[in-house]
């Protein structure tokens, strides 16, 4: 993500297309793991494993904020 957050999960849906912004403006992920990327070394540190919680959360990510996938 552009804010250096890292999410690992399964894509559950993509956004609905609309007339002004086009298709796939949002992506929903069923989260498995998340963390962040160090700003200097660019190494990834994982902080949360969602498989260890009772309910796995779904997050909606705006496509224009995704740096790489």
Secondary structure, DSSP 4 states (H G I P E B T S, - for coil): -TTSEEEEEEEEEEPPPBTTTBS--EEEEEEEEEEEE-TTT--EEEEEEGGGSSS--EEEEEGGG----
